[in-house]
Amino acid sequence: MSDLKTLHFYATPEHKCSYLEGRNAQTLFVDPHVEISTEAYSELSDLGFRRSGRHIYRPHCKHCQACISVRIPIDQFKFSKSQKRVLAKNTDLVVRRISPIFTQEYYELYAAYIEARHADGDMYPPDPEQFNSFLVDGNQHTEFIEFRNSHGRLLAVAVVDFLAQGLSAIYTFLSPDANRRSLGNYAILREIQLCQELKLPYLYLGYWVSECRKMRYKTQYRPIEMLLDNQWVEVAQP
């Protein structure tokens, strides 16, 4: 196990930015060969790092600060009327927490989601090895939260990491034909409720980029805190 003082970091060469068209990006990685304790991972999360499989990283672009880490302070969060409606229309769903695992059912839902919603992204085309390396592999306390309807059909899976100070929302994949349920929104609301139940103060939502349309949903949750100049600051109107 390592703490922050003994960790080594590696910067990648410039590569195509995943969020902003026509821009290059650079990424800072924690040494992937070192086992990271929950405590160190939690500290890294407070410094703006994220996890993807066995890799813990954050943007490291020299001339761009567009990627901003965001989190929800749970004690201050209030469910809006529209969010309460989303919770109400999904009361029939059965929610279960399990350890990360590959199953054909999970993979087929993941593949359908990527193909329908993210055919223009880095994860297209999906494949089983990608699913495992992204969502199953890793040395952290991770859980899948699955959402099924009353007939047992799998509708969504939210992947979360447990930190000392909260939950980190890693990814959610869902049925492309269940739009009326607002399952992406519902998954975040249930993660907030889980934080409340476990008395965890923060839900980390990853990066917010003002110019990236797919990330605008993150500022629907208020209040929201942003990591600005290495300080977490509550922002009234991003």
N, C-alpha and C positions, 0 to 999 in steps of 0.2 A: 504493500500500500504506500501511496505517496501523498504528501501534503503540498500546498502551493509553493512552498519555498524550494522544494526539490524537483519540481516538474520542469520538463523541457518542452519548448514550443517550436513549431516549424511553420514557416510561411510558404505558401504555394507560389508558383509563378502566376502571372496574370492569366485569367481565363474569362470566358464569356459570362457576363452577369446573368443570373437566373431571374432577376426581378425587373431590371430596366433594360429595355431594348437598346442596342447600339453601344452599350457600355461594357467595360472590362472590370473584373473584380479580382480581389486577392483574399485569401482565407488563411487564418491562423489556426493551426491544429495543436492540440495537446498530444504529446508522444503516445501513439496508439498501442505501444508495447508495454506501457506501464498500467498496472491495475489502480484505478482511481477509487478511493473510498467515497462513501456517501457524503461525508463531511466535506471533502475536497470538491466533489461535484457540486454540492450545494453552494459552496463559496464561488466556484466558477460561474454558476448560474447567476449569482448576484453581480458578476462582472460582465454579464452579457453573453456567456457561452451557451451553446445548444448541443444536443446530442443527436447523431444519426448513426444507428447501429453501434459499432465500437468506436466511432469517432466523435470527439468533443471539439467544437470549433466555434469561431466567431468571425465576422467580416473584419478584414484588415486592409481596407482600401486607403491608399495614400491621399487621394484627392476627393474622396466622397465619404460623407457621413449619413447617407440616406437610410441605411438599415438601423433602426432604433429598437432596442429591446423594450418590451412592454409586459406589465403584469397587473393583475387585479388585486387590490387590497381587500381581502374578504370581509373584514369587520365593518368596512364602510360601504360595501356593496348593497344596493337596493334593487330588487327586481322591478323592472318597469312593467307597465300594463301589457305591452306587447310580449314581453318575456314570460309573464304569467300565463298569457294565452298559449304560448308555445308549450309550456309545461303542462297545461290543462289538456291540450289535445293529444298529448302523448302519455297520458296516465295509464293507458292500456298496455304499454310496453313492459316487457320483463327485462330487468337489468341485472347483469351478472358480472362479477369481477373474476378473472382467471389469470394465470401466469401466461406469458407469451408462448405461443405455439403455432406451428404451421399446420393447417388443415386445408383440405381441398375447398371446403365451404368458405373459409376466410379468404383464401386466395382468389376464388372466383368472384367474390364481392369486391375485393381490392382491384382486380383486373378490370372488372366492369366499370368501376369508379374512375380509374385512371383513363381508360379508353373514352369514357363519356365526358369527363370534365377536364382532363389534363393531357389531351393528345398533343398539345403544343409545348409540353414541359419536358424537363430533364428525365422524368421517370417513365416516359413513353418510349418504346412499348414495354409493358410490364412483363415480368417473368418470375418464376418461383424463387430463383436465387436472389433476385433483387428484393423480393418480399422478405426473405429471411435476413439478408444482410442489413436491411433498413429497419425492420420492426421487431424481429425475433432476437437477433444477435445483440450482445451487449452485456456489460458486467454491472448493471445498475438494478435497483429495485424497480422493476417495470411491471405494469399490469395492462391487460386488455380489458376494456369495459364493453361488453356486448349488449346490444339492444335487439330484442326479438318481439315480434307481434304475438298476439294470443294464440296463433296457430303454429308458433315455433319458428317462423321464417326469420332469418337473420337480416336485419335492416341496416345496422351500422356497428362499427367497432371504433372505439376511441382508445388510443394508446397513451398512457401517462407514466411518467417517472415520479417516484416519491423522493422528495428532497427533505432535508431537515426542517426547512421553513415553508414547505408548500408542495404543490404539484406542478410538474412541467408538462404541458400539453404537447406531446410529440407529434401526433398525427391523428386524423380521423378519416376513415373511408366509409362510404355509405351507399345505399341503393340509389341509383340515378333516377328511378321511377317513383320515388316517394317524396317528391318536392313539397307536397302539401303539409308534410309534417315538420319541415324546417329542421331536419335532423342534425345538421352541423351546428346550428344555434342551440338545439336541445342538448347536444353532447357537452357543450361548454357550460350550459346552465347546470347540468348534472355534475360536472366536475367542480363547479362552484359549491354546490350542495355537499359534495363529498368533502371538500376542504372545510366546510362548516361543521360537518359531522365529526371530523377528525381534529378539529380545532387547529387547522393549519392556516397561517396568516396570508399566504399568497398563492395565486394561480398564475404561472408564467405562460404567456401565449406566444413566445418567440419574437420574431422581428416584425415591425410595422414599417412600411415604406409608403410615404404619402402619395407617390406617383404610381403605385402599383394597385390597380383596381381590385385584384383578388385579395388584397390585405385590408381593404377598407372596413370589413366587418368587425375587425378587432376593436375599433374605437366605439362600437355600439354599447360596450360594457363600461359603465361608469360607476365610480371614478376609475380612471386608468392612470397608472404610473409609467413614466418613461425614463430610461437610463440616459441622462444628458450630462455630458462632461463628467462621467463616472459617478454621478449622483442620481438616485431615484427621486423623481420629482412628479408630484401629482399635476396632471395637465387637464384644465377644464375643457378646452376646445382645441384638439389637435388640428 
